[in-house]
Amino acid sequence: MSETLYQALEEVLRGWHRYETERGNPPVIDFDCAPAPAPAALGRLEALRRLRSLLDRAWEADDGRLVREVQAQLTYLSALLGERLCLDTYVRRTQGCGTRGWPADHVTERGEEARRLLADAGIAWGPNTAHDLDRAEGVITAEAAAEAIGREAASLEPRVRRAVGATAPYDLTIEAVRVDAYWSYWLDGAGRAVRLRVNLRRASFTAVQARLFALHEVLGHGLQSAGFHAAFARDEQEWLPLLTVHSPCQVVLEGLAQSLAVFVADDDHQLMTRVRLEHYLQLVCAELHLAINSGVSVDDCAAHAVSRVPFWDDTHIAGVLADRGADPLLRTYLWAYPAGFDWFMALAEAPRATAAGVLRAAYQRPLHPADLTELWPDGPVIGGAAG
């Protein structure tokens, strides 16, 4: 029964995905681990009705994983149609974790770690921190970044494969595009074909960031997705072979991709400085995510952002707030970044065998936050446990 239900869910998502993309809307499917012919387009209301029926059947089948997958799709589609749940309910039903957030002291401590590393590199904390860090790392053009990312990925690939136990091949294409979107770079694809797009309209890169993005996008998302494709084709496992950014797999995918450098290149001081800084910035974004969704005024949110990150300007802060408060997709998806990042940074301090087991499992099939808790019961609460 479960296999039939997974196939039914796959059919609904493919039809709904076709409906959205034919109208120029954001896609439903971001990576297709088992490419198949597209069915007829399925409108939003019909997709909603089918998902509701599937959710009932998933509960009857007592398949918790399938329940989470269907519920995530149903909740996001309902949000597209105008439903607005409170943030915690919305994120729990989509990303599969809570939104308690992190104590202010925890965020402050992560900031102090980043400032110590920056100070070691001769970079002061203040309005010019981002500019000074970019100069220290070596600024490169977005066009040159595409080549640099590919080169860094090839160099780091053997080390990553050893750490995560990945053997699947993949075919990488890197494209430079100009897109009016919030992202600077984006990875998608199907099967073993991986496409990384660099958005020339928004992207700015340094040599160190090229190394970081090679780990995040190519050896994180790309190699992972190719491994899922190989596993699904080989084992015919009972899990959904379609990756969507509004579903529970994203906490693991984004968390590991952001932190992968800590597990495979902790001897690279420049890279560790950038990762520790990005970890802190994501926690600050989480504070703003919670604030703007709980009635805190825009003025107060902006003041908090400046107190935490003096080098963020008004335009950046406005974008952070708008993305997390208004957009149905980003309101859920962007929580996956701090939730996953913080958990995996804690995992890097866990016993070596524990961390190795999680990393290898994460490259075998898409994992949910519930899977991480099973793999490391003593780990921190995903999504934070602020009082």
Helices and strands as residue ranges (DSSP letters): H 2-22, E 31-32, H 44-61, H 64-80, H 87-94, H 104-120, H 129-137, E 139-140, H 142-164, E 171-177, E 185-190, E 193-199, E 205-206, H 207-213, I 214-222, H 223-235, E 242-243, H 249-264, H 269-292, H 298-308, H 314-325, H 328-333, H 336-347, H 352-362, H 369-375
